[in-house]
Amino acid sequence: MPRRVLIADDDAASRSTVAALLSPAGYHVRFATNGEEALAAVEEETPDLVLLDVMMPGLDGFEVCRRLRARLDADYIPIILITALDGRGDVVRGLKAGADDFLHKPVHGAELRARVANLLKVRAYHQLLASQRDNALAMVDGLRQQLLRADRLATLGTFAAGVSHELNNIAQVLRGYLDSPEDASEDDPLTVREVLGHVSSHVAELARTILHLARPAEDSLLEVDLTRTLDEVRHMLRLTGRARFAQVDLVIPEEACLIRANRVHAQQVFLNLFSNAADAVAEVRDPRIEAGIRVLPGGRLEAWVGDNGPGMPESVLSRIFEPFFTTKPVGSGTGLGLPVVKELVESWGGRIHVQSVPGSGTRIVMELPASSPDVLASTSRSHS
């Protein structure tokens, strides 16, 4: 398509002269007779270059140039000021207003075409860079989504072992009742029908747990209550037996603690943190995991997950957010959990840091913006 050039000049003869000088190059020319018309024309259709007379009634060329630069900040449009002024101060004033070049009246045809062509090449280069930037951002977003999916699959794999173990326990219970002699039911208050009801409820709950983890997250950000999320995640852990051997305590406010986040992503964050804590206390005497939320001043929330495991040395602590870094045995961890947690927390406008000393456990703390600035602090309660 031919390049679009806007000529803004209050003198009809000057407009016609400039248009005639550009016509051999095949440019598509539009006219504006004053500064207001020039701004309106750019608003209606963005040109590829603007030729702007300085001395116009109303808004002069300097002011029009300044406003165009402010309005077209995201899109580079070359602006050439055409003027009968020749003072150095006027040139400096035009450059400060955002002009790219100057032409003095009377305009020379070959010089005009050369300057216009050169600035249009600069615009084409800017457009190429913008296109490459957009493609790069799209690629980064695609890789981020792949990372989230990979971590979700890894989390599913981790919990699949617990679900399998739990289903096997249910099957053994059910088989025991079905294989029992008829008169054995006299010593057991539960009938086979009641046992089947408990088993079916338990299996259905396990299925819902897996679906919560596997269902693709919606793109929209909704309000998520972190207190409810912690309860849900603790329930998932109990169902799958992931932290059956540890005491899990929750310290949460009476009031709802809402953030702007995707519900599945919020679950994914705490599942990762709880899973890491469960692994850390697996061989500890009297294993304990604590998670909680408290309200901070300024409409922010603090959430944490801590354990009384062996802690981490500085050499490990400095690398825990590196993708694919893991201290777990081969086949037991992907090294994606904490990098994904950090990515999600920062996407919510929050910050995350780790407190850990060898022999003194680990505490991962997240500071998050509340979705409502009038969140009020309230008395906390403990759940075990």
C-alpha positions in Angstrom: 0.0 0.0 0.0 1.2 3.5 -0.7 2.6 5.4 2.3 0.2 8.0 3.8 1.5 11.5 4.2 -0.5 14.2 6.0 0.3 17.8 4.9 -0.8 20.4 7.5 -0.5 24.0 6.2 -2.9 27.0 6.2 -1.7 28.2 2.8 -3.4 26.4 -0.1 -0.6 27.1 -2.5 2.0 25.6 -0.2 -0.1 22.5 0.3 -0.4 22.0 -3.5 3.3 22.6 -4.0 4.3 20.0 -1.5 1.8 17.5 -2.8 3.0 18.0 -6.4 6.6 17.5 -5.3 5.7 14.2 -3.6 3.4 12.8 -6.3 6.3 11.3 -8.4 7.0 8.9 -5.4 3.4 7.7 -5.3 2.5 8.8 -1.8 -1.1 9.0 -0.7 -1.6 12.6 0.5 -4.1 14.1 2.8 -4.5 17.8 3.8 -5.2 19.8 6.9 -5.6 23.6 6.9 -4.8 24.2 10.6 -3.6 22.5 13.8 -7.0 21.3 14.9 -7.7 19.7 11.6 -4.3 18.0 11.7 -5.0 16.5 15.1 -8.5 15.3 14.0 -7.1 13.8 10.8 -4.5 11.8 12.7 -7.2 10.6 15.1 -9.3 9.4 12.1 -6.5 7.7 10.2 -2.9 7.3 11.4 -0.5 8.6 8.7 3.0 7.3 8.1 4.5 10.8 8.1 3.4 14.3 8.9 4.6 17.5 7.1 3.7 20.3 9.5 3.9 24.0 8.8 5.1 26.0 11.9 3.3 29.3 11.3 -0.4 28.4 11.4 -3.3 30.3 13.1 -4.6 28.8 16.4 -2.4 25.9 17.3 1.0 26.5 15.7 3.2 23.7 14.4 5.2 23.4 17.6 2.1 22.8 19.7 0.6 20.4 17.2 3.9 18.4 17.1 4.0 18.2 20.9 0.4 16.9 21.1 0.9 14.4 18.3 4.0 13.0 20.1 2.0 12.7 23.4 -1.0 11.0 21.5 1.1 8.7 19.4 3.6 7.7 22.1 3.2 4.0 21.3 3.5 4.4 17.6 6.5 6.2 16.0 5.3 8.7 13.3 8.0 10.9 11.7 7.2 14.6 11.8 8.9 17.2 9.6 8.4 20.8 10.4 8.3 23.1 7.4 9.1 26.7 8.3 10.3 30.1 7.0 12.1 30.6 10.3 15.8 30.0 10.3 16.9 30.9 13.9 18.7 28.2 16.0 16.3 28.8 18.8 13.3 27.8 16.6 15.2 24.6 15.6 15.8 23.7 19.2 12.2 24.5 20.1 11.0 22.2 17.3 13.3 19.3 18.4 12.1 19.6 22.0 8.5 19.4 20.7 9.3 16.1 19.1 10.1 17.0 15.4 12.4 14.6 13.5 13.5 17.0 10.8 13.2 20.6 9.4 12.7 21.9 5.9 12.9 25.6 5.0 10.7 27.3 2.6 10.8 27.4 -0.3 10.9 23.6 -0.3 13.3 21.9 -2.8 11.7 18.8 -4.4 14.6 16.4 -4.4 15.5 17.3 -0.8 11.9 16.9 0.3 11.6 13.4 -1.3 14.9 12.3 0.1 14.1 13.3 3.7 10.6 11.8 3.5 12.0 8.6 2.1 14.7 8.3 4.8 12.2 8.9 7.7 9.8 6.4 6.2 12.6 3.8 6.3 13.1 4.7 10.0 9.4 4.2 10.6 9.4 0.8 8.8 12.3 -0.2 11.1 10.3 0.8 14.1 7.4 -1.2 12.9 9.6 -4.2 12.3 11.0 -4.0 15.9 7.4 -3.6 17.3 6.3 -6.7 15.4 9.3 -8.7 16.6 8.6 -7.5 20.2 5.0 -8.6 20.0 6.0 -11.9 18.6 8.6 -12.3 21.4 6.1 -11.4 24.0 3.6 -13.9 22.6 6.3 -16.6 22.6 7.2 -15.8 26.2 3.5 -16.0 27.2 3.3 -19.3 25.4 6.3 -20.7 27.2 4.9 -19.5 30.5 1.7 -21.3 29.8 3.7 -24.5 28.9 5.6 -24.1 32.2 2.3 -23.8 34.1 0.9 -26.9 32.4 4.1 -28.9 32.9 4.1 -28.0 36.6 0.4 -29.0 36.9 1.2 -32.3 35.3 4.1 -32.8 37.7 1.8 -32.0 40.6 -0.8 -34.5 39.2 1.9 -37.1 39.0 2.9 -36.6 42.6 -0.7 -36.8 43.8 -1.5 -39.8 41.6 0.7 -42.0 43.8 -1.2 -40.8 46.9 -4.6 -41.3 45.1 -3.5 -44.8 44.0 -2.6 -45.7 47.6 -5.9 -44.3 48.9 -7.9 -46.2 46.3 -6.1 -49.4 47.2 -7.0 -48.9 50.8 -10.7 -48.4 49.8 -10.6 -51.5 47.7 -9.2 -53.6 50.5 -11.9 -52.3 52.9 -14.6 -53.1 50.4 -13.2 -56.5 49.6 -13.0 -57.3 53.3 -16.7 -56.6 53.7 -17.8 -58.4 50.6 -15.7 -61.5 51.6 -17.1 -61.6 55.1 -19.5 -64.3 56.1 -23.1 -63.2 56.4 -23.1 -63.6 60.2 -20.0 -61.4 60.6 -22.2 -58.4 60.1 -23.6 -58.9 63.6 -20.3 -57.7 65.1 -20.1 -54.7 62.7 -22.7 -51.9 63.0 -22.2 -51.0 59.3 -24.1 -52.8 56.6 -22.6 -53.5 53.2 -24.9 -50.8 51.7 -23.6 -48.3 54.2 -20.0 -49.3 53.4 -20.7 -48.9 49.7 -22.1 -45.5 50.4 -19.0 -44.4 52.2 -16.7 -45.9 49.5 -18.6 -44.2 46.7 -18.5 -40.8 48.5 -14.8 -41.2 49.1 -14.0 -42.1 45.5 -16.2 -39.3 44.2 -14.2 -36.8 46.4 -10.9 -38.2 45.1 -12.2 -37.7 41.5 -13.1 -34.1 42.2 -9.7 -33.5 43.8 -8.0 -34.7 40.6 -10.3 -32.6 38.4 -9.5 -29.5 40.4 -5.9 -30.0 39.6 -6.2 -31.1 36.0 -8.9 -28.7 34.8 -7.3 -25.9 32.6 -7.4 -22.6 34.4 -9.7 -19.8 33.1 -7.9 -16.7 31.8 -10.1 -14.4 33.8 -9.0 -13.3 37.3 -11.6 -13.7 39.9 -11.7 -13.0 43.7 -10.2 -16.0 45.5 -10.5 -16.4 49.3 -7.1 -17.7 50.5 -8.6 -19.0 53.8 -10.9 -21.3 51.7 -8.0 -22.2 49.4 -5.9 -23.4 52.4 -8.8 -25.5 53.7 -9.3 -27.0 50.2 -5.6 -27.8 49.8 -5.4 -29.4 53.3 -8.4 -31.5 52.4 -6.7 -32.6 49.2 -3.6 -33.6 51.1 -5.7 -35.7 53.6 -7.6 -37.4 50.8 -4.4 -38.4 49.0 -2.5 -39.3 52.1 0.2 -36.8 51.0 0.8 -35.4 54.5 -0.9 -38.1 56.6 2.1 -38.6 58.8 2.5 -34.9 59.7 0.4 -32.5 61.9 -0.9 -29.8 59.7 -2.0 -26.5 61.4 -3.7 -23.5 59.8 -3.6 -20.0 61.3 -6.2 -17.9 59.4 -8.3 -14.8 60.2 -12.0 -14.9 60.8 -12.6 -12.7 57.8 -12.3 -13.7 54.2 -8.9 -12.8 52.7 -9.5 -12.1 49.0 -7.0 -11.6 46.2 -7.4 -11.2 42.5 -6.3 -14.6 41.2 -7.4 -17.7 39.3 -8.7 -20.3 41.8 -6.8 -23.3 40.2 -3.6 -21.2 40.2 -4.1 -20.4 43.9 -4.5 -24.1 44.7 -1.5 -24.9 42.6 0.7 -22.5 44.6 -0.3 -23.9 48.0 -0.2 -27.5 46.7 3.4 -27.0 45.7 4.3 -25.4 49.0 2.5 -28.0 51.1 4.1 -30.8 49.0 7.6 -29.4 49.5 6.9 -29.1 53.2 5.6 -32.7 53.4 8.8 -33.9 51.7 10.9 -31.9 54.1 9.4 -33.4 57.2 9.1 -37.0 55.9 12.0 -38.2 58.1 11.6 -35.8 61.0 10.5 -36.8 64.5 7.2 -35.1 65.4 6.7 -33.7 61.8 4.7 -30.4 61.7 3.5 -28.2 58.9 2.0 -24.8 59.5 0.3 -22.5 57.0 -1.4 -19.2 57.7 -2.6 -15.8 56.5 -2.5 -12.5 58.3 -3.6 -9.0 57.3 -0.9 -6.4 56.8 -1.3 -2.6 56.9 -2.0 -0.9 53.5 -4.4 -3.5 52.1 -1.9 -6.3 51.8 -1.9 -9.9 53.0 0.8 -12.2 54.2 0.5 -15.9 53.6 3.1 -18.5 54.6 3.8 -22.3 54.7 6.4 -23.5 57.1 7.8 -26.8 58.3 10.1 -28.1 61.0 12.3 -30.0 58.5 16.1 -29.9 58.2 16.1 -26.5 56.5 18.4 -25.5 53.6 22.0 -24.4 53.3 22.7 -21.1 51.5 24.0 -23.0 48.4 20.5 -24.5 47.9 18.6 -21.4 49.2 20.1 -19.2 46.5 18.9 -21.5 43.7 15.5 -22.7 44.7 13.7 -20.4 42.2 15.8 -21.6 39.3 13.8 -23.7 36.8 14.7 -27.4 36.9 16.8 -27.1 40.0 15.9 -29.8 42.5 17.5 -31.6 45.4 15.1 -34.5 45.2 16.2 -37.9 43.7 15.9 -38.5 40.0 12.3 -39.1 39.1 11.0 -37.5 42.3 11.0 -33.9 41.3 11.0 -31.7 38.2 12.4 -28.5 39.7 9.4 -26.5 38.3 7.3 -26.1 41.4 8.9 -23.1 43.1 9.7 -21.2 39.9 6.0 -21.6 38.9 5.0 -20.5 42.4 7.1 -17.4 42.1 5.8 -16.6 38.6 2.2 -16.9 39.8 2.7 -14.8 43.0 4.4 -12.0 41.0 1.6 -12.1 38.4 -0.8 -11.3 41.2 1.4 -8.3 42.2 2.9 -10.0 45.1 6.4 -10.9 46.4 7.8 -14.2 47.8 10.8 -14.9 49.9 12.2 -17.9 51.8 13.4 -18.0 55.4 15.5 -21.2 56.1 18.3 -22.1 58.4 19.9 -25.6 58.5 18.4 -27.5 61.4 15.6 -25.0 62.0 13.1 -25.7 59.2 11.9 -23.6 56.3 9.2 -20.9 56.0 8.1 -19.6 52.6 6.3 -16.2 52.9 4.2 -14.4 50.3 3.1 -10.8 50.5 0.0 -10.3 48.3 -2.3 -7.3 47.5 -5.8 -7.8 48.8 -8.5 -7.4 46.2 -10.3 -5.0 48.4 -8.4 -2.1 50.1 -10.8 -2.0 53.1 -9.8 -5.5 54.3 -9.8 -5.2 58.1 -7.5 -7.1 60.5 -9.3 -9.6 62.7 -8.5 -12.1 65.4 -6.8 -15.2 64.0 -7.9 -18.7 64.8 -5.9 -22.0 64.7 -6.9 -25.2 63.0 -5.3 -28.5 63.5 
